Amino acid sequence: MAEKIAGKKLVVIVTAGPEDPEKASFPFLLASTALTMDVEVTVAVQGRGVYTVTKGVYETIKAPGIKPLKDLVDSVTKMGGKILV
């Protein structure tokens, strides 16, 4: 299946903030997974989602059973994903 989606583009929109760590983390989990499959990813953050990439805030967000948000955001940027605020 990865061969069929390699080279495609994906836009992920984040609207949840620190008050809902699970909803704030899932878009970045999806984005980092897509990047590992050679999909071009753009993450757009709006509303409360802006806090998911705000220094001093995103480092503290952790949903149960999911990597810390900081690790997910760092993964997205290191793999070439774009984040639009």
Secondary structure by P-SEA (a helix, b strand, c coil): cccccccbbbbbbbcccccccccccaaaaaaaaaaaaccbbbbbbcccccccccccccccccccccccaaaaaaaaaaabbbbcc
